[in-house]
Amino acid sequence: MTDKFPRRGFLAAGLALPAVAAAAQPSLRQLGKTGLKVSPLGFGCMTTSDAVVIERAADLGVNYFDTARAYQNGNNERMVGAALKGKRQRVVISSKSMAKTRQEALAELDTSLRELQTDHLDVWFLHNKSTAAEVTDDLLEAQQIAKKAGKIRFAGVSAHFNMPEMLEHLVKRGQTDVALIAYNFTMKPELTGAIQRARRAGMGIVAMKVVAGGYSRIQRGDRLYGVNPDSLTSTLKREGAMLAAIKWALKNRSVDTGIVCMTDFDQLEENFRAMTEPYTGSDEKLLSAQLAFLGPRYCRMCGACSGVCERGLPVPDMLRYLTYAEGYGQFAMAREQFLELPEAVRQARCGECGTCSIDCPNGVAVRERVSRAQELFRA
């Protein structure tokens, strides 16, 4: 157990949560045409480092767990596998591969199965595919091979940007059972419509980035937030805002499950309520206040700035890494992904440009935010 869970707090949480579970009996939702029944609240395991939290979520009735080969250098799959060992028959496990070729993807799948201690994945995603060209015939064939071999039950694709276009493309291709897409209260209504159309076509819909960066949960006093992090924390932490954000996503009945990163029992207890509590006017007011803060800071993942930077910077990705660091507190993971970018991108500095070629349609201060990422993550 980590130092985040003192024994007294751990025991208190263990005693309190059964009462929450007893009061909340959420109805399962069907994941598209797969036949799988999933809890509306899913568990995004990316930032979780304590298996006990995952075990507890499963005991309470959360049954969808999402991980990936790349998370925590592969250690996340191992931890999830250990946590869910003995519960495999009653949970749905998804993982992801960022491989570029069929051979690499199938090799990664074998590694994922070994680390997760299972003989199959319920859903296997081709990860971070935000253009049609990235969903290659080679990778789709890898999924079909894996299906025939019984190593996966259903094929998925995840997209961080250009979600409406990607959903339309995947429906037309007809080879994807489940889509994992970024979806939250900051995004334009057209995405809600695209989700509903894809769901009507039979595609399972899993929402990620549901809490719009997790900014209300910043509790860390490290160098990310300067010498006075308390001021920032008080600005961002609005009681109930994250619960409201989850309820906002789940009120769209075309969303089969929304995966949320949870690192401790307090978050699990709060988030669990989203499956049974209605979305209210008070929730709407909370999110309006949150949106005013997020406006210039949080990338809406619309893809409008993709390929626009005159220096070739992958702006949407860099903004996403910044959210991992500032919103989720995952500085090491964010910097690791930044350092995987080409050297010319890593060395570029927005301050060297006289003007910025990007004009964000959502009002994000792109130059300021990318400069922040460059400063934080530089080698």
N, C-alpha and C positions, 0 to 999 in steps of 0.2 A: 504494500500500500504506500502511495506517495505521501509527501508531507502536506498535500492539499486536503487530506482526509484524516484529521486528528481523530483518535478513537472515539471520543465522546460524540463528535459530529457524525461519525460513521454510524454509530449505534442509534443516534437520534433519527437519522435518515432512514435507517433500516426499520425502525418502529413506525415511522410516520407514513411511509409510502404504501403499506398495505391498506391504510384507511383511504388514501387517494384512489387506489385501484378498486376498492370495494364500491366507492361512490361513482366511479366512472366505468361504464361498460360499453366501450365504443363498438360500433358496428364495423365489420370489416368491409373493405371495398374490393371489387374484382379488378384485377390488373389487366385491363383491356380484354382481349379474347384469349388470354393465356389460361384462364381457369384458376389461376392463383388468387387466393384471398389474402389481402394485405391490410395491415393496420394503417389508418390515415396518417398517423405519425410514424415515420420511419427513422431509423438511426443512422446518421452519417458518421462513420467511424474515423474519418480522416484525422481529426485533431485529438482523438481519445487516446490516452496512454494508460488507463487503468481498466483492466478486464472486468473488474467487479461492477462497474457502472453498466457495461454491456450485459452482463449476466442478469443484473437487476432489472434492466429494461425488458429483457426476454421473459423474466418471471412475471412482470406486470402485464404482459400482453402485447408489447411492441414486437412485431414479428418480421419486419423488413430491415435488413442490415446491409449497409453499403460500404464497400472498401475498394481498394485498387492496388494493383501491383506496385505502383510508384509511391504509394503513401509510406512515409517514414522509412524510405529505402527498402521497402518490402516487409518491414517488421510489423506494419499494421495488419496485414493479412495473417501473420502468425499469431498475433495477439487476439484477433477476432476468432480465429479457429480454436484457440485454447478456451476462449470465453464461451463459445457456443457448442463445444464438445459435449455430447450427451443431450443436446437440445435440437439436433439437426433436423429431426423429422417434423418439428413444429415451427421452424423458421424458414424464411426466404432469404437467401444470400446472393448478393450480386457483387461482381468485381469487374475490373476494367483493364484494358490494355491500350497503351499508346504506341504499340508497334506499328511499323510502316509496311511490313510485308506479311504475307500469309505464313511463311515459315517462322518468322520471329513471333508472330501473334500466337501460334499454336504452341511454341516453346514456352512462352510466358503463361499460357493457360495451364500447362502441365505444372509449372512452378506454383501457380496460384492454388491449384487443387492440393498440391502437397502441403503448402503452408497452411491452408485452411482446414486440412485434415478431412477432406470430403472427396467423394468420387465424382461429384458434378456440381456445377453452379446452376442456380435457378435462372439467373440472367447474366449474360456476359456482354459487356458494353465495349464497343469500339469508342475509345475515349477522346474527348476534346476535338470533335470533328465539326467544324463550324462553316464549312463550305461543301458543296456537293462533290467537288473534285477530290476531297479528302476521303470520302467514303468509296474506296476503290473496289472494283470487281474482285481483286485479289483478296482483300480483307473480308468482303462479304462471303467469298468462297470458304475462307477459314472458318467462319461461323457455321456454315452449312456442314463442313467436315466434322466440326466439333459436335454438332447436333446428331449427326448420324452415328458418331462414336459414343453417344450417350454422355459426353463430358459437359454439355450444357443443355438446358431445357429450352431456353428462349434467347433470341438474339436481340441485342440492343445497341443503340447509338446515343452518345451524349454530345450535347452542344452547349457551349458557353455563350456564343454570339450568333446573330442572324437566326434566331429561333423560329420565327414564322416561316421563313424560306426553307429552313432545314426540315421542319415538320412536313411541309407540303412536298418536298422532294422525297422524303422517306416514305410517305404514304404512296406516292406514285411508283417508287421502286418496288414496294410490296414485299421486301425481304426483312423488314425490321419489326419485331414484335413489341418492343418497348422503347420509348424515347425518354431520356433523362435530360431535362432542360432547365436552364436558369429561369426562375419565375418568382417575382415578389411584388409588393405593393408600389414600388417605385417605377414599374414598367408600364408601357403604353397599352391601352385597351386592345389593340390589334393582336397582341400576343395571347390574351385570353380567348379571343375568337379563334385563333389558330389552334390552340390547345383543344378547344371544343370540337373543331372540325376533325382533328386527328383522332380524337377519342371516339367520335361517331363512326369513324372508319374502322374502328376496332383496335387501334394502337393503345397499348398501355402507356400511361403518363406518370412519370416520376418527376417531382419538382425538386430542384436544388437551389441554393442561394436564397432560401425562403426568408431568412431574417435580414436580408439586405446588408450583409457584411458583419453582422454581430456587434455593431458599434456600441450598443448599450451595455455590453458585458466586459468592457475594458476595466481591469482591476490591477494592472501591472504598473509598477513605478520604475520602469527601466528607461533607457536612453531614447526609446522611440517617442516618448511623450515629454521630453525636456525635464527641467528641474522641478516642475510643479505639476505632476500628473493628476493631483487631486482636483484641480480646476477643470481639466478636460473630462475626467470621470464624472464629475457632477453635471457637466453640460450634457454628456451623452447618456447618462443612466436615467432613463425615465421608467419608473415602476410600471411593469406590465406591457411595455412596448414590444418586447420580443414575443410575448404570448399573443399579443394582438396581430403581429406580423404573421405568425403561423396560422392563426384563425382566418386571417384574410385569404391566404392561399388555399386553405382547406375548404373554404366556403364554395369554391369552384368545384362542383361535383365531378367535373371532368378530370380533375387531379386525383389519381388513385392513391398516391401517398406522397408526402413531402418529407424529404430526408433532412434532418437537422443535426448538426454537430453538437454533442453533449459531452462535457468533460467531468461533471460532478453530479451529485444527487440533487442539489438545488435546481440545477437546470432541468434534470430529468423530471422532477416533481412539477415544476412550472409548466414545462412543455406538454406533459401528459394531459393537462387540463384542456389543451387545445382540441382534443378529440371529441369532447362532449359539451364544452361551453359554446354558446352562440357568439357570433360576431355582432357587436353592439355599437351604438352611437359613441360610447366612450372609447371603444377601440379605434373608431374612425378618427376621433379627435387626437388620440395619442399618435397615430400614424401621420396625421397632418403635421403635427409638431416635429415628428422625427424626419419627415420628408423635407421640411424647411432646413434642417441641419444638414441632411445628406446631399441636398441639391448640388452644390459645387464640388462635392467630395467623392460621391459614389457613382461608379460607372454603371449605366443601365444595361450594358451588354447588348446594345442594339446593333453594333457592328458598323455604324456609320463612319467611324474613323479608321477602319481597317484599310491598309494600303494607302492612306492619305499622306502620312508623314513624308516630307521630301527627303529625309535622310534614311527612310526605310525602317523606322522604329516600329516594332509590333505593339502599338499603343494599347490596344485592349488587353493584351497579356500583361503588360507592365502595370497597368492599373489594377488588374486582378491580383498580381503578386503583392501590390501595396495593401490591398484589402486583407489578404491573408495575414500580413504583418500587423497592421493597425487595428483591424476589426476583430480578427480571430486570435491575435497574439502569437501567431506562428511565424516568428521572424526567421528562424533557421530554415524552415521549409521554403519560405518566400525567397530568401536569398539564394538558396540552392537552385531554385528554378530560374532565377534571374541570371545566375552564373552559367547556366546551360545555354544561354543565348549566344549568338556569334560574337566574337571579340569586338568587331566594329560597332555592334549595337551596344555592348557593355561599356565601351569607351566613349560613346557619344554623350554630349551634354547639351541639354536644351538651351542653356544660357549662351551658347555659341551662335545661336540663330537670332537674327534681328527680329523676325516675326515668326509666329507659329502658323503653319498651314492648316491647322485643324480648328474648326469652329463647331464645338459639340452642340448638337440640337437639343440636348437636355440640360445645358448650362454647366457641365462639369468644367472646372478650371484645369484643362488638360495640361497645359504647359507647367503650371505650378505642381500638379500632382505627379507628372512624369519626372520632373526635376527632383521631387521628394524621393521618388523611387531610386533614381540614380544616386542620390546622396546616401541613402540608407544601405543600398546593396552593392555599392561599388567594391571592386576587388582591392 
